[in-house]
Amino acid sequence: MLKPPHIPVLFVSFPFYSSFPKGVSNVFVLGNKLFTVTENNVLRSIIMSVLPPVRKDRIIGQLPKCFSKGAALNTEDEFHNKVKTACQQQRTGTVGFKISKVIVVGDLAVGKTCLINRFCKDVFDKNYKATIGVDFEMERFEVLGVPFSLQLWDTAGQERFKCIASTYYRGAQAVIIVFDLTDVASLEHTRQWLEDAMKENDPTSVLLFLVGTKKDLSSPAQYTLIEQDAIKLADQMKAEYWAVSALSGENVREFFFRVASLTFEANVLAELEKSGSRRIGEVVQINSNSNNLYATSKKKQPNCCQ
C-alpha cells in the first residue's frame, strides 16, 4: 500500500506551491507546508483540492495577439495544432495541471512590482517599497481548458540584492526584462540583466520578453524614439516587445495573457516531443530541472536532494 505524502517538516511564507533554488529537488510547497514528492495519486488529489478555482477573467481560449509583429516570438493567430489536440485529451484527465516559472528582472524603480501588482491584484501603489531579494506571486489560468499556473518571481533591482535574487533565476521558462520608457539608460541596462539571467538558464528553452513600463509618462515624441530602439534590441535578443502602463493598466492584462499562452504552448510542445502523449492513471511529479509539475509513469523514481 502506498504511503501518503511526507507532511509538514518546514513552514514557509510562499503561497500555494513553488520551486526551490539550486540544490533542492523532489520537494514542493503547498499552502505553508513543505511536502516531499511520493508516487501517490493521493498527492494529486491533495493539490487539486486546495487550489482555488480559476477566475473567469483568467480563461484563455484563443492565442492572444502580439504587441508588435516587428518584435514578436510568434506571429501566428492560433495555438499550434499539436497543442490544441493535446489539450482536448487533457480535458478528459489524461494530464495533470502545469506550472511555469517566470522571473521579472530590471533596474531599480522601473516598475517591476507595480506591473505584477496591477495584473495580480488590480492595484497601483505609488508609495510602494523597493523589493528586497525576491517577492513571489502565483497566477492561475485555464488555457484551452487545461489548468495552468505562472510563478511570477519579482526580483530586486538594487545592486546589493543582486546575489540574493540571482539564486532564484534558475529553471525559468520565461524571463521578463523590464525597462522604463522615460529612461533610456534602463533600456541599455537590459542587456546586462539578460546576460545575468541566462547564466542560470538554457537560452534555447527560455522565452524572452522586453517590456517598457510607464507608457503614461512618456511623451509621444519620446515614446516613438525609445520604442524604435527597444524593438531593435528585442530583435537582437530574440525577445518579444511590449509597452505597458501599470498606472492606467494599459496592455497589462494582454501582456500577461500573452506570457501565459506562449509559455503554456512551449511547455506542452516540449512534453509532446520528449515523452509523447500521457496516459490515464499517471501521477504528478516535480521535474527539478524545468520546475514543472507533470504526469509521469508509475516507475520508481529517486527521492533525494541533489
C-alpha positions as a Markdown table, in Angstrom:
| # | Residue | x | y | z |
|---|---|---|---|---|
| 1 | Met | 0.0 | 0.0 | 0.0 |
| 2 | Leu | 1.4 | 3.4 | -0.9 |
| 3 | Lys | 2.2 | 5.8 | 1.9 |
| 4 | Pro | 0.7 | 9.3 | 1.9 |
| 5 | Pro | 3.0 | 12.3 | 1.3 |
| 6 | His | 5.5 | 13.2 | 3.9 |
| 7 | Ile | 4.0 | 16.3 | 5.5 |
| 8 | Pro | 5.0 | 19.2 | 7.4 |
| 9 | Val | 8.7 | 19.4 | 8.0 |
| 10 | Leu | 9.1 | 23.1 | 7.3 |
| 11 | Phe | 7.0 | 26.2 | 7.3 |
| 12 | Val | 7.4 | 28.9 | 4.6 |
| 13 | Ser | 5.6 | 32.0 | 3.5 |
| 14 | Phe | 5.1 | 31.3 | -0.2 |
| 15 | Pro | 1.5 | 30.8 | -1.3 |
| 16 | Phe | 0.3 | 27.5 | -2.9 |
| 17 | Tyr | 3.4 | 25.7 | -4.3 |
| 18 | Ser | 6.7 | 26.7 | -5.6 |
| 19 | Ser | 10.1 | 25.5 | -6.9 |
| 20 | Phe | 13.3 | 26.0 | -4.9 |
| 21 | Pro | 16.7 | 27.4 | -5.7 |
| 22 | Lys | 19.8 | 25.4 | -6.6 |
| 23 | Gly | 20.4 | 22.1 | -5.0 |
| 24 | Val | 16.8 | 21.1 | -4.0 |
| 25 | Ser | 14.6 | 18.6 | -5.7 |
| 26 | Asn | 11.7 | 16.3 | -5.1 |
| 27 | Val | 10.0 | 18.8 | -2.8 |
| 28 | Phe | 7.3 | 21.4 | -3.2 |
| 29 | Val | 5.4 | 24.0 | -1.1 |
| 30 | Leu | 1.7 | 23.6 | -0.7 |
| 31 | Gly | 0.0 | 26.3 | 1.4 |
| 32 | Asn | 2.5 | 26.9 | 4.1 |
| 33 | Lys | 3.9 | 23.4 | 4.3 |
| 34 | Leu | 6.8 | 21.5 | 2.6 |
| 35 | Phe | 6.0 | 18.2 | 1.0 |
| 36 | Thr | 8.3 | 15.6 | -0.4 |
| 37 | Val | 7.2 | 14.1 | -3.7 |
| 38 | Thr | 6.0 | 10.5 | -3.5 |
| 39 | Glu | 4.5 | 8.3 | -6.2 |
| 40 | Asn | 0.9 | 8.5 | -5.0 |
| 41 | Asn | -2.3 | 9.5 | -6.6 |
| 42 | Val | -3.3 | 10.9 | -3.2 |
| 43 | Leu | -0.8 | 13.7 | -3.8 |
| 44 | Arg | -2.5 | 14.8 | -6.9 |
| 45 | Ser | -5.9 | 14.8 | -5.1 |
| 46 | Ile | -4.5 | 16.9 | -2.3 |
| 47 | Ile | -3.0 | 19.5 | -4.6 |
| 48 | Met | -6.1 | 19.9 | -6.7 |
| 49 | Ser | -8.5 | 20.0 | -3.7 |
| 50 | Val | -6.8 | 23.0 | -2.1 |
| 51 | Leu | -6.3 | 25.2 | -5.2 |
| 52 | Pro | -8.8 | 28.0 | -5.6 |
| 53 | Pro | -11.0 | 27.9 | -8.8 |
| 54 | Val | -9.6 | 29.7 | -11.8 |
| 55 | Arg | -11.1 | 33.2 | -12.1 |
| 56 | Lys | -13.4 | 33.8 | -15.0 |
| 57 | Asp | -11.2 | 36.5 | -16.3 |
| 58 | Arg | -8.2 | 34.1 | -16.4 |
| 59 | Ile | -9.6 | 31.8 | -19.0 |
| 60 | Ile | -7.7 | 31.7 | -22.3 |
| 61 | Gly | -9.4 | 30.1 | -25.4 |
| 62 | Gln | -7.5 | 31.9 | -28.2 |
| 63 | Leu | -3.9 | 32.8 | -28.7 |
| 64 | Pro | -3.6 | 36.4 | -27.7 |
| 65 | Lys | -2.1 | 38.8 | -30.3 |
| 66 | Cys | 1.4 | 40.1 | -30.0 |
| 67 | Phe | 2.1 | 43.8 | -29.3 |
| 68 | Ser | 4.2 | 44.4 | -32.4 |
| 69 | Lys | 4.7 | 41.9 | -35.3 |
| 70 | Gly | 8.1 | 43.5 | -35.8 |
| 71 | Ala | 9.3 | 42.1 | -32.4 |
| 72 | Ala | 7.2 | 39.0 | -31.6 |
| 73 | Leu | 8.1 | 35.5 | -30.6 |
| 74 | Asn | 5.1 | 34.1 | -32.5 |
| 75 | Thr | 3.1 | 35.8 | -35.2 |
| 76 | Glu | 0.5 | 33.0 | -35.6 |
| 77 | Asp | -3.1 | 33.7 | -34.9 |
| 78 | Glu | -3.8 | 30.4 | -33.2 |
| 79 | Phe | -2.2 | 27.8 | -30.9 |
| 80 | His | -0.2 | 25.1 | -32.5 |
| 81 | Asn | -2.4 | 22.2 | -33.8 |
| 82 | Lys | -0.5 | 19.7 | -31.7 |
| 83 | Val | -1.2 | 21.8 | -28.6 |
| 84 | Lys | -4.9 | 22.0 | -29.3 |
| 85 | Thr | -5.1 | 18.3 | -29.9 |
| 86 | Ala | -3.2 | 17.6 | -26.7 |
| 87 | Cys | -5.5 | 19.9 | -24.7 |
| 88 | Gln | -8.5 | 18.1 | -25.9 |
| 89 | Gln | -7.1 | 14.9 | -24.4 |
| 90 | Gln | -6.1 | 16.8 | -21.2 |
| 91 | Arg | -9.7 | 17.8 | -20.6 |
| 92 | Thr | -10.5 | 14.2 | -20.0 |
| 93 | Gly | -7.9 | 14.0 | -17.2 |
| 94 | Thr | -5.1 | 12.4 | -19.1 |
| 95 | Val | -2.6 | 15.0 | -18.0 |
| 96 | Gly | -2.2 | 16.9 | -14.7 |
| 97 | Phe | -2.1 | 20.7 | -14.2 |
| 98 | Lys | 1.0 | 22.6 | -15.4 |
| 99 | Ile | 3.2 | 25.3 | -13.9 |
| 100 | Ser | 5.8 | 27.6 | -15.4 |
| 101 | Lys | 8.4 | 29.8 | -13.7 |
| 102 | Val | 8.7 | 33.4 | -14.8 |
| 103 | Ile | 11.4 | 35.7 | -13.5 |
| 104 | Val | 11.0 | 39.5 | -13.7 |
| 105 | Val | 14.3 | 41.5 | -13.8 |
| 106 | Gly | 15.3 | 45.1 | -14.5 |
| 107 | Asp | 16.7 | 48.2 | -12.9 |
| 108 | Leu | 15.6 | 49.6 | -9.6 |
| 109 | Ala | 12.3 | 51.6 | -9.9 |
| 110 | Val | 11.5 | 50.7 | -13.5 |
| 111 | Gly | 8.1 | 49.4 | -12.2 |
| 112 | Lys | 8.5 | 45.6 | -11.9 |
| 113 | Thr | 6.5 | 45.3 | -8.7 |
| 114 | Cys | 3.8 | 47.7 | -9.9 |
| 115 | Leu | 3.4 | 45.8 | -13.2 |
| 116 | Ile | 2.9 | 42.5 | -11.3 |
| 117 | Asn | 0.6 | 44.1 | -8.7 |
| 118 | Arg | -1.6 | 45.7 | -11.4 |
| 119 | Phe | -2.2 | 42.3 | -13.0 |
| 120 | Cys | -2.4 | 40.0 | -9.9 |
| 121 | Lys | -4.2 | 42.4 | -7.6 |
| 122 | Asp | -5.5 | 45.1 | -9.9 |
| 123 | Val | -3.9 | 47.8 | -7.7 |
| 124 | Phe | -1.4 | 50.6 | -8.3 |
| 125 | Asp | 0.6 | 51.9 | -5.2 |
| 126 | Lys | 2.7 | 55.0 | -5.8 |
| 127 | Asn | 4.2 | 54.6 | -2.4 |
| 128 | Tyr | 5.5 | 51.0 | -2.8 |
| 129 | Lys | 8.7 | 49.9 | -1.1 |
| 130 | Ala | 11.6 | 48.6 | -3.1 |
| 131 | Thr | 11.8 | 44.8 | -3.4 |
| 132 | Ile | 14.3 | 43.2 | -1.1 |
| 133 | Gly | 15.6 | 40.0 | -2.6 |
| 134 | Val | 12.7 | 38.3 | -4.2 |
| 135 | Asp | 8.9 | 38.5 | -4.0 |
| 136 | Phe | 6.6 | 35.8 | -5.3 |
| 137 | Glu | 3.1 | 35.7 | -6.9 |
| 138 | Met | 1.1 | 32.8 | -8.3 |
| 139 | Glu | -1.4 | 33.4 | -11.0 |
| 140 | Arg | -3.8 | 30.6 | -12.1 |
| 141 | Phe | -5.2 | 30.3 | -15.7 |
| 142 | Glu | -7.2 | 27.9 | -17.7 |
| 143 | Val | -5.6 | 27.6 | -21.2 |
| 144 | Leu | -7.6 | 25.7 | -23.8 |
| 145 | Gly | -9.5 | 24.0 | -21.0 |
| 146 | Val | -6.3 | 23.0 | -19.1 |
| 147 | Pro | -5.3 | 24.3 | -15.6 |
| 148 | Phe | -2.1 | 26.3 | -15.8 |
| 149 | Ser | -0.2 | 28.5 | -13.4 |
| 150 | Leu | 2.5 | 31.1 | -13.7 |
| 151 | Gln | 5.0 | 31.6 | -10.9 |
| 152 | Leu | 6.0 | 35.2 | -11.1 |
| 153 | Trp | 9.3 | 35.9 | -9.3 |
| 154 | Asp | 9.7 | 39.7 | -8.7 |
| 155 | Thr | 13.4 | 40.2 | -8.2 |
| 156 | Ala | 15.2 | 43.2 | -6.7 |
| 157 | Gly | 16.8 | 45.8 | -8.9 |
| 158 | Gln | 19.3 | 47.1 | -6.4 |
| 159 | Glu | 22.9 | 46.0 | -6.9 |
| 160 | Arg | 23.3 | 45.0 | -3.2 |
| 161 | Phe | 20.5 | 42.4 | -3.5 |
| 162 | Lys | 21.5 | 41.0 | -6.9 |
| 163 | Cys | 23.3 | 38.0 | -5.4 |
| 164 | Ile | 20.2 | 37.0 | -3.5 |
| 165 | Ala | 17.9 | 37.5 | -6.4 |
| 166 | Ser | 20.1 | 35.6 | -8.9 |
| 167 | Thr | 19.9 | 32.4 | -6.9 |
| 168 | Tyr | 16.2 | 32.3 | -7.9 |
| 169 | Tyr | 16.8 | 32.7 | -11.7 |
| 170 | Arg | 17.5 | 29.1 | -12.3 |
| 171 | Gly | 14.8 | 27.0 | -14.0 |
| 172 | Ala | 12.8 | 29.8 | -15.6 |
| 173 | Gln | 10.6 | 29.1 | -18.6 |
| 174 | Ala | 10.3 | 32.8 | -19.3 |
| 175 | Val | 12.3 | 36.0 | -18.5 |
| 176 | Ile | 10.6 | 39.4 | -18.4 |
| 177 | Ile | 13.2 | 42.2 | -18.7 |
| 178 | Val | 11.6 | 45.5 | -17.7 |
| 179 | Phe | 12.8 | 49.0 | -18.5 |
| 180 | Asp | 11.4 | 52.5 | -18.1 |
| 181 | Leu | 10.1 | 54.1 | -21.3 |
| 182 | Thr | 11.2 | 57.5 | -19.9 |
| 183 | Asp | 14.7 | 56.4 | -19.0 |
| 184 | Val | 17.0 | 55.4 | -21.9 |
| 185 | Ala | 19.7 | 54.1 | -19.5 |
| 186 | Ser | 17.3 | 51.5 | -18.2 |
| 187 | Leu | 16.8 | 50.2 | -21.7 |
| 188 | Glu | 20.6 | 50.0 | -22.2 |
| 189 | His | 20.9 | 48.1 | -18.9 |
| 190 | Thr | 18.6 | 45.3 | -20.1 |
| 191 | Arg | 21.5 | 43.7 | -21.9 |
| 192 | Gln | 23.2 | 43.0 | -18.6 |
| 193 | Trp | 20.0 | 41.8 | -17.0 |
| 194 | Leu | 19.6 | 39.3 | -19.8 |
| 195 | Glu | 23.2 | 38.1 | -19.5 |
| 196 | Asp | 22.8 | 37.6 | -15.8 |
| 197 | Ala | 19.5 | 35.6 | -16.2 |
| 198 | Met | 21.0 | 33.4 | -19.0 |
| 199 | Lys | 23.9 | 32.4 | -16.7 |
| 200 | Glu | 21.4 | 30.3 | -14.8 |
| 201 | Asn | 19.2 | 29.0 | -17.7 |
| 202 | Asp | 19.4 | 27.4 | -21.1 |
| 203 | Pro | 19.0 | 30.2 | -23.7 |
| 204 | Thr | 17.4 | 27.7 | -26.2 |
| 205 | Ser | 14.5 | 26.9 | -23.8 |
| 206 | Val | 13.6 | 30.3 | -22.3 |
| 207 | Leu | 11.1 | 32.7 | -23.7 |
| 208 | Leu | 12.2 | 36.4 | -23.5 |
| 209 | Phe | 10.0 | 39.4 | -23.2 |
| 210 | Leu | 11.3 | 43.0 | -23.3 |
| 211 | Val | 8.8 | 45.3 | -21.5 |
| 212 | Gly | 8.7 | 49.1 | -21.4 |
| 213 | Thr | 6.7 | 50.5 | -18.5 |
| 214 | Lys | 5.3 | 53.9 | -17.6 |
| 215 | Lys | 3.9 | 54.4 | -21.0 |
| 216 | Asp | 1.5 | 57.0 | -19.5 |
| 217 | Leu | 4.5 | 59.2 | -18.5 |
| 218 | Ser | 6.2 | 59.2 | -21.9 |
| 219 | Ser | 5.5 | 62.0 | -24.4 |
| 220 | Pro | 4.6 | 60.9 | -27.9 |
| 221 | Ala | 7.9 | 62.0 | -29.3 |
| 222 | Gln | 9.9 | 60.4 | -26.5 |
| 223 | Tyr | 7.9 | 57.2 | -26.8 |
| 224 | Thr | 8.4 | 56.9 | -30.6 |
| 225 | Leu | 12.2 | 57.3 | -30.3 |
| 226 | Ile | 12.7 | 54.9 | -27.4 |
| 227 | Glu | 10.3 | 52.3 | -28.9 |
| 228 | Gln | 12.3 | 52.2 | -32.1 |
| 229 | Asp | 15.5 | 51.4 | -30.1 |
| 230 | Ala | 13.5 | 48.9 | -27.9 |
| 231 | Ile | 12.2 | 47.0 | -30.9 |
| 232 | Lys | 15.7 | 46.8 | -32.5 |
| 233 | Leu | 17.1 | 45.5 | -29.2 |
| 234 | Ala | 14.2 | 43.0 | -28.8 |
| 235 | Asp | 15.0 | 41.6 | -32.2 |
| 236 | Gln | 18.7 | 41.2 | -31.3 |
| 237 | Met | 17.7 | 39.5 | -28.0 |
| 238 | Lys | 15.2 | 37.3 | -29.8 |
| 239 | Ala | 12.6 | 38.7 | -27.4 |
| 240 | Glu | 9.0 | 39.9 | -27.7 |
| 241 | Tyr | 8.5 | 43.6 | -27.1 |
| 242 | Trp | 5.6 | 45.2 | -25.2 |
| 243 | Ala | 4.9 | 48.7 | -23.9 |
| 244 | Val | 2.6 | 48.9 | -20.9 |
| 245 | Ser | 1.3 | 51.3 | -18.1 |
| 246 | Ala | 0.8 | 49.9 | -14.6 |
| 247 | Leu | -0.8 | 53.1 | -13.6 |
| 248 | Ser | -3.6 | 53.0 | -16.2 |
| 249 | Gly | -3.5 | 49.3 | -16.8 |
| 250 | Glu | -2.9 | 49.7 | -20.5 |
| 251 | Asn | -1.8 | 46.5 | -22.1 |
| 252 | Val | -1.0 | 44.8 | -18.7 |
| 253 | Arg | -3.7 | 42.1 | -18.9 |
| 254 | Glu | -2.9 | 41.5 | -22.6 |
| 255 | Phe | 0.8 | 41.1 | -21.9 |
| 256 | Phe | 0.4 | 38.6 | -19.1 |
| 257 | Phe | -2.1 | 36.6 | -21.1 |
| 258 | Arg | 0.4 | 36.5 | -23.9 |
| 259 | Val | 3.2 | 35.3 | -21.5 |
| 260 | Ala | 0.9 | 32.6 | -20.1 |
| 261 | Ser | -0.2 | 31.4 | -23.5 |
| 262 | Leu | 3.3 | 31.2 | -25.1 |
| 263 | Thr | 4.8 | 29.5 | -22.0 |
| 264 | Phe | 1.9 | 27.1 | -21.9 |
| 265 | Glu | 2.3 | 26.3 | -25.6 |
| 266 | Ala | 6.1 | 25.8 | -25.3 |
| 267 | Asn | 5.6 | 23.6 | -22.2 |
| 268 | Val | 3.1 | 21.3 | -24.0 |
| 269 | Leu | 5.2 | 21.1 | -27.2 |
| 270 | Ala | 8.3 | 20.2 | -25.2 |
| 271 | Glu | 6.4 | 17.5 | -23.3 |
| 272 | Leu | 5.0 | 16.1 | -26.5 |
| 273 | Glu | 8.4 | 16.0 | -28.1 |
| 274 | Lys | 10.0 | 14.4 | -25.0 |
| 275 | Ser | 7.5 | 11.9 | -23.9 |
| 276 | Gly | 4.6 | 11.8 | -26.3 |
| 277 | Ser | 1.0 | 11.7 | -25.0 |
| 278 | Arg | 0.3 | 10.8 | -21.4 |
| 279 | Arg | -2.0 | 8.0 | -20.3 |
| 280 | Ile | -4.8 | 8.0 | -17.8 |
| 281 | Gly | -3.7 | 6.9 | -14.3 |
| 282 | Glu | -0.4 | 8.8 | -14.4 |
| 283 | Val | 0.6 | 10.9 | -11.4 |
| 284 | Val | 2.0 | 14.3 | -10.8 |
| 285 | Gln | 5.7 | 14.6 | -10.1 |
| 286 | Ile | 8.1 | 17.5 | -10.0 |
| 287 | Asn | 10.8 | 17.9 | -12.6 |
| 288 | Ser | 13.6 | 19.8 | -10.8 |
| 289 | Asn | 15.2 | 20.9 | -14.0 |
| 290 | Ser | 12.2 | 22.6 | -15.5 |
| 291 | Asn | 10.2 | 23.4 | -12.3 |
| 292 | Asn | 7.1 | 22.0 | -14.0 |
| 293 | Leu | 4.6 | 19.7 | -12.5 |
| 294 | Tyr | 3.9 | 16.9 | -15.0 |
| 295 | Ala | 2.5 | 13.5 | -15.3 |
| 296 | Thr | 4.9 | 10.6 | -15.1 |
| 297 | Ser | 4.5 | 6.8 | -15.5 |
| 298 | Lys | 4.5 | 4.6 | -12.4 |
| 299 | Lys | 8.1 | 3.7 | -12.3 |
| 300 | Lys | 10.2 | 4.0 | -9.2 |
| 301 | Gln | 11.9 | 7.4 | -9.1 |
| 302 | Pro | 14.9 | 8.5 | -7.0 |
| 303 | Asn | 13.9 | 10.6 | -4.0 |
| 304 | Cys | 16.9 | 12.6 | -2.9 |
| 305 | Cys | 18.2 | 16.1 | -2.9 |
| 306 | Gln | 21.0 | 16.8 | -5.4 |
